[in-house]
């Protein structure tokens, strides 16, 4: 498995920071055009809120040092980004292209479990 490019890593962390800051329009700007057509900023807000519904606080932040490259395919890399708040932990798994644009999003810790 190859390593994640610094630009892609930075964009993934920025995406997590924007979600945590509730800047959903700005986060939407990091989506690849194909995904941006399918997912609105409001969709990001709804999915994020559903993911953290069990958190006791709205103080949520990405755990940048725990970001992990978990898989890769012909379209890009799958990266696991933990999100933490008041002792609670969830994660967003993102598929990103080499430029760090987000191609797909899986909400929650249970990515590819079965």
ABEGO torsion letter per residue (X at the ends): XBBBBAAAAAAAAAAAAAAAAGBAAAAAAABBAAAAAABBAAAAAAAAAAAAAABABABBBBBAAABBBABBBAAEBBBBBBBBBGGBBBBBBBBBBAAGBBABBBBEAABGBX
